[in-house]
Amino acid sequence: MSWAVRALSLLACLGLWQLLTATGTELWLRFDNLPTVVEVGERLAEQVGTAEFHRDLAQSLLRILTGFAIAAVLGVALGVVIARSRLLGDVLRPPLEVVRPIPAIALVPIAILLFPTNEQGIVFITFVAAFFPVLVSTRHAVRALPTIWEDAVRTMGGSRWQVLARVVLPGTLPGVFGGLSVGMGVAWICVISAEMISGQFGVGYRTWQAYTVVDYPGVVVGMVTIGALGYLTSAGVELLGRRATRWLPREAAA
């Protein structure tokens, strides 16, 4: 039933879009300048049949998955280290906290100077965008763990590594996957922006190219493609998170 409601909601939005644009409605916002749903659908059908469209999809997915994977590994590892070690926390937190408020997209000039190719620079921007949400959520999740869990394992003779493997990592999974979900969304925003600025291939680059030649249906096709890719990858992260935390009472109840 929920899927039917979601489908009807999407169809209603598309119907309203078609109505407003086809009739050239001007209610402060000028819908007469936007392409209709039919025009966008026709443009999408044209692009789907080209090798260029599939190459852009593959390029954007490769960039996002590479940067996100590196961010996930380093973000979780450093989040646990900073939360568990006061010394390393004192050493690592100041430089990280100074860099964290800087928008990842603002680092594009630095990436251009640092990396020999635009491809590496875009992956770096994607990594930075996803890294900090994962790091912060992991750090807070580790600190929120009840100390009685660790005390119980140590009372039974568990070592530090056993505490880490049996208590810390499983106990932080809900918080970690929350950060991963947020990080994926932020990473898509930044990778598309980076592609528009310095990319040669990718969905963001192609969307900007469509805008420069006044191909507005092509612009909307790019936007819809970005939304679909972002939804699918975020849904994949959330599905993996639900599978990894099936032991939670709320998951069992659901």
C-alpha positions in Angstrom: 0.0 0.0 0.0 2.8 2.4 0.8 4.4 1.9 -2.6 1.0 2.8 -4.2 0.8 6.0 -2.2 4.4 6.9 -3.2 3.7 6.3 -6.8 0.5 8.3 -6.8 2.4 11.2 -5.1 5.0 11.2 -7.8 2.5 11.0 -10.5 0.6 13.9 -9.0 3.7 16.0 -9.0 4.4 15.2 -12.6 0.8 16.0 -13.5 1.0 19.3 -11.8 4.3 20.1 -13.6 2.8 19.2 -17.0 -0.2 21.3 -16.3 1.7 24.4 -15.2 4.2 24.3 -18.0 1.9 23.3 -20.8 -0.5 26.2 -20.0 2.3 28.7 -19.5 1.1 29.6 -16.0 2.6 32.7 -14.4 1.9 32.8 -10.7 4.9 35.0 -9.6 7.0 32.0 -10.7 7.2 31.7 -14.5 6.4 28.2 -15.5 6.2 29.2 -19.2 10.0 29.1 -19.3 10.3 25.5 -18.2 10.1 22.5 -20.4 7.1 20.2 -20.1 7.2 16.7 -18.8 6.6 15.4 -22.3 9.6 17.4 -23.7 11.8 16.1 -20.9 10.7 12.6 -21.5 11.4 12.8 -25.2 14.9 14.3 -24.5 15.6 11.5 -21.9 14.6 8.8 -24.5 17.0 10.4 -26.9 19.9 10.5 -24.5 19.4 7.0 -23.1 20.1 5.6 -26.5 23.5 7.2 -26.8 26.9 5.9 -25.6 27.7 9.3 -24.2 24.9 9.1 -21.7 26.0 5.8 -20.3 29.6 6.9 -20.2 28.6 9.9 -18.1 26.7 7.7 -15.8 29.6 5.4 -15.4 32.0 8.2 -14.8 30.0 9.9 -12.1 29.3 6.6 -10.4 33.0 5.7 -10.4 33.9 9.0 -8.9 31.2 8.9 -6.2 31.9 5.3 -5.2 35.7 5.7 -5.1 35.6 8.9 -3.0 32.8 7.6 -0.8 34.6 4.2 -0.1 37.8 6.0 0.9 35.8 8.4 3.1 33.9 5.5 4.8 37.0 3.6 5.7 39.0 6.6 6.9 36.0 8.3 8.6 35.1 5.2 10.6 38.7 4.4 11.5 39.5 8.0 12.6 36.2 8.4 14.4 36.9 5.4 16.5 40.5 6.4 17.2 39.6 10.0 18.2 36.8 8.8 20.5 38.8 6.0 22.1 42.2 7.7 22.6 42.5 11.0 24.4 46.0 11.6 23.1 45.2 11.0 19.5 42.1 13.0 19.8 44.0 16.0 21.1 46.4 15.6 18.2 43.9 15.0 15.3 40.8 17.0 16.3 42.2 20.5 16.0 43.3 20.3 12.4 40.2 18.3 11.4 37.9 20.8 13.2 39.6 23.7 11.4 39.0 22.1 8.0 35.5 20.7 8.6 33.5 23.9 8.3 35.1 24.6 4.8 32.6 23.5 2.1 34.1 20.7 0.1 33.3 22.5 -3.2 35.4 25.5 -2.0 38.5 23.2 -2.1 38.2 22.8 -5.9 41.1 25.4 -6.5 43.3 23.5 -4.0 42.4 20.2 -5.7 43.4 21.6 -9.1 46.8 22.7 -7.7 47.4 19.5 -5.7 46.5 16.8 -8.1 47.9 16.2 -11.6 44.6 15.3 -13.2 41.0 16.7 -12.9 39.8 13.2 -12.2 41.8 12.8 -9.1 40.8 16.2 -7.9 37.1 15.4 -8.3 37.5 12.2 -6.4 39.3 14.2 -3.7 36.4 16.7 -3.4 33.9 13.7 -3.2 36.0 12.2 -0.4 36.2 15.4 1.6 32.4 15.9 1.3 31.6 12.4 2.6 34.4 12.1 5.1 33.3 14.6 7.8 29.7 13.4 8.2 31.1 9.8 8.7 33.8 10.9 11.0 31.6 13.0 13.3 28.7 10.5 13.4 31.2 7.6 14.3 32.9 9.7 17.0 29.5 10.5 18.6 28.3 6.9 18.3 31.4 5.6 20.1 31.1 8.1 22.9 27.4 7.3 23.3 28.0 3.6 24.0 27.1 2.5 27.5 30.3 1.9 29.5 28.6 -1.1 31.1 29.0 -3.0 27.9 32.7 -2.6 27.8 33.0 -3.3 31.6 31.1 -6.5 31.1 33.5 -7.8 28.4 36.5 -6.8 30.4 35.1 -8.5 33.5 35.0 -11.7 31.5 38.6 -11.3 30.6 38.2 -9.7 27.2 41.1 -7.8 25.7 41.1 -4.3 24.2 40.8 -5.8 20.7 37.9 -8.0 21.7 36.1 -4.9 23.2 36.7 -3.2 19.9 35.4 -6.1 17.8 32.5 -7.2 20.0 31.3 -4.0 21.6 32.5 -0.8 19.9 32.1 -1.7 16.2 28.8 -3.5 16.5 27.4 -0.9 18.9 28.3 2.1 16.7 26.8 0.6 13.5 23.5 2.6 13.7 25.3 5.9 14.1 27.9 5.0 11.5 25.3 4.2 8.9 23.5 7.4 9.7 26.7 9.3 8.9 27.2 7.2 5.7 23.7 8.1 4.5 24.3 11.8 5.1 27.7 11.6 3.6 26.4 10.0 0.4 23.9 12.8 -0.1 26.6 15.5 0.5 29.0 13.7 -1.8 26.6 13.8 -4.7 26.1 17.5 -4.3 29.8 18.1 -4.4 30.8 15.7 -7.1 28.2 17.2 -9.5 29.4 20.7 -8.6 33.0 19.7 -9.2 32.1 18.1 -12.5 30.4 21.4 -13.6 33.5 23.4 -12.6 36.4 21.2 -13.8 35.1 18.0 -15.2 35.3 16.7 -18.8 32.8 13.9 -18.4 30.0 13.0 -16.0 26.4 13.9 -15.4 27.2 17.3 -13.8 29.4 18.3 -16.7 26.8 17.2 -19.3 24.1 19.1 -17.4 26.2 22.3 -17.4 26.9 21.8 -21.1 23.2 21.6 -21.8 22.7 24.9 -20.0 25.4 26.7 -22.0 23.7 25.7 -25.3 20.2 26.6 -23.9 19.0 23.0 -24.0 16.6 23.3 -21.1 15.0 19.8 -21.5 18.6 18.5 -21.4 19.2 20.4 -18.2 16.2 18.9 -16.6 17.2 15.4 -17.8 20.5 15.9 -16.1 18.8 17.0 -12.9 16.4 14.0 -12.9 19.3 11.7 -13.6 21.2 13.1 -10.6 18.2 12.7 -8.4 17.7 9.1 -9.5 21.4 8.2 -8.9 21.4 9.9 -5.5 18.3 8.1 -4.5 19.5 4.7 -5.6 22.9 5.0 -3.9 21.4 6.4 -0.7 18.8 3.6 -0.6 21.6 1.1 -1.1 23.5 2.5 1.9 20.3 2.4 4.0 19.5 -1.1 2.9 23.0 -2.2 3.9 22.6 -0.5 7.2 19.3 -2.3 7.9 20.9 -5.6 7.1 23.9 -4.9 9.3 21.7 -3.8 12.3 19.0 -6.5 12.2 19.8 -7.3 15.8 18.3 -4.0 16.9 15.0 -4.3 18.7 13.3 -1.7 16.6 14.3 -3.5 13.4 12.9 -6.7 14.8 9.7 -5.0 15.7 9.4 -3.5 12.2 
